[in-house]
């Protein structure tokens, strides 16, 4: 029997932006695998290569092996979500490989700092293409393929505004899309929530930034991908599906 053949006894989730071992997407994948989910992971290597942390191609190999050791069936797909044709194809490929999806976790992002005066048109449009348009397309495609049992959507967001204009604005638009989805897709037994995890150090923080943000945390520590994963796993679980249409701050009190 093909070890990657769909298993009707296990739910399937698509997690976007899961290309780095240190990333939030990888942390969520670990938790869902431990909870009995099969997974389709998407990534875009070109983005990581543009960022300060760089690309580690072996990360996906190691993450896949780690998840399979837990018992999950795992499929990995490269996806340039800036391309408007990709989101529908990604969901279609995921369903072909793994079967109908019951979970969608949007943890991908385009995030390049710039403000009101120095944001280029190209950067602004790229942020909205990846963070907003692609997320809407993925949500719609997820809803179209869902069975009568429905499913759950969780999108990661941020409250960034000043000096991170295109990222913050595109995430703000995403918030509204997800909340609309909760209302419109509720009759299809689909829940949808937006999760703001606060500052999570996945390799982007300098020592100065890390110290400053840690000092603002009531608990004296920064959040980790595992902290985010616990909340996401609950929202995707049968017990969490009654929660819908919410913008949830799961940030250890950072925003309090």
Secondary structure, DSSP 8 states (H G I E B T S, - for coil): --TTS--TTS-EEEEES---TTSHHHHHHHHHHHTT-EEEEEE-HHHHHHSTT---THHHHHHHHHHHHHT--EEEEE--TTSTTHHHHHHHHHHHHH-S-SEEEE---------TTT--HHHHHHHIIIIIIHHHHHHHHHHHH--TT-EEEEEEE----TT-HHHHHHHHHHHHHHHHHHHHHGGGTEEEEEEE---B-SS---HHHHHHHHHT-TTSS-B-HHHHHHHHHHHHSGGGTT--S-EEE-STTTT-
